[in-house]
Amino acid sequence: MVINRIILGSLLAAVILTSLISISIPFVEAYSHTGIIQTQSHSPQSNTEIIPLNGEIGIEKTVLFLHAPADNKLPWGFVEGKIANHVPDYPVIIQIYDGDGKATHFAQTNVKEDGSYEYRFRVRNIDNDQVINIYEGDYTVKIFKVVYLGINSSQV
């Protein structure tokens, strides 16, 4: 009976701890919808340009700064945003480059009907009790979105 209570108590403590960890905010994140990158100690910077493909649609390219601190404790980073005038059936392309301009990660993610998107990526691994920071330091994130040109587009 006492052993059952100890096991039940241990399971309950593990569930509570897991719940608390899962609601933590990731340490490394980028928000392209407002051009703001949330980092621990850096101010947000972004650069956005639209490259027309034809008279109706174009590629919106946003360049953001991302910082992954050496003392990061959380395993995930993410890029998320919302596109006001997205073209359906075109994914968001995400490219991450290190401080020397070397490509470190390419990805794509689908855009939901409301124009929102999110992509999560691993920034830290633990393998056989060895901590491996996959991302550490400063990075450039390039985000490419296909958008309708002009605010009054009949397709929007």
N, C-alpha and C positions, 0 to 999 in steps of 0.2 A: 504494500500500500504506500509506504513512504517512498520507495523507489519510483513508483508510478507518478507520484506528485512531483518528484525531482525531475523526472523526464518531461512531464507535462509543463512544468515551470521553465525548464531549459528550452523547450520548443517554443513556448510563448515568448520568451526573451529573444530568441532568434528571429521570430516573425516580426516583433516590434523593431528590433535593430535593422532588419532588412527593409522594413517600411520607411524608417527614418532615413536610411542611406538612399533609397530610391527617389525620395522627394527632394534631395539636395540639388542645387543648381550647378550645372557643369562649370568648371573653372575656365574653360576655353570655349568661346562661342562667338559667332559672327551673325549679325543681323543685316541683311542687305536691303530690306524693304525701306529702311530709313537711312541707310548708309552708316549706321552706328555699329561699331564692334565693341562688345562688352569684354573688357580685359581687366585684370586686377589693378594694373598701375599705369596704363597708357591711355591717352586721350584718343577718341575716335577720329579716324581720317578715312575718306573715301573719294573715289573719282568715278563718275559715271558718264558714259557716252553712248549715243545711239548710232548704230551703223545701218543705214537703210539697205534693204535687200531689193525692194521694188517700191512702188508707190503706196503700198498698203501695210507692209510689215517690215520690221527691222530687228536687229540684234541689239539688246541693251547689255552693255558690258560694264560691270561694276568691279572696281579693284579696291580691296579692303586690306587692312593690316590685321594680323593675328599674332598674339604673343602667347606662348606656352611656357609657363615658368618651370624651372628645374624642380621646385618643391611641390608641384601639382600632385594631389592625392586622388583625383577622380579619373576614371578610365576613358571617358567620352568627351569629345568636343562636337559641336554641331554648327551647321550653317542653315539658317532659316530665313524666310521672308514671305512677302505677299506682293503679287504683281497685279496692279490695277487693270491693266489692259493686255493680259496674256493671250497668246494665240493657242487655242486648244490643240492637243496632240503633239506638242513640242516640249521635251523635257528641259529642265534647267541643267546646265553643264557647270561643274565646279572644278577648278584647277588650283592646286596648292603648290607654291614654290618656296624653297628655303631662302635664307638671306643672301645666298650667292646666285639666286635665280635658277637653281636646279629644280626640275620638276620632282615633287615628292608624292603627289597623289592626284589622280583624276577620277571624277565620278559624275554620274548623272542621276537625277531624281525627278519623279513625275510631279506635275503641278495639279493640285486638287481643283475641283470646280470653282471654288471660291477664290482661286488665284494663289493660295498659300502653298508653300513647299518647305520640306525639312530634310536635311541629310545629316546623319550621325556618323562619326568616324572615331576610331580608336586612337587615343593619344598616349595611353599608358597600358602596359601589360605586366602581369606577374606570372612568371614561369619558373616552377620549382623554387619558390621563395626568392627568386631574383627579380627585382623591379627593373623594367625596361621602359624608359621614356621614348616612345616612338617619335613624338614631337617635343622639342625643347628649343626655346629661343624665339626668334622673330620669323614670320612667314608672310608672304603675300598671297591673298586669295583672290582669284578671278572668277566671277560668276557671269555666265552668259544666259540671257533669257530672250525668247522670241516674243515680241510685242507688236501690237497694232500701232501704226504711226498716227499721230494726231489724236487729240482728245475727242473730236466729234466723229470718229470712225463709225460707220454704220454697222460694222461687224462686232463692236464692243457690246 
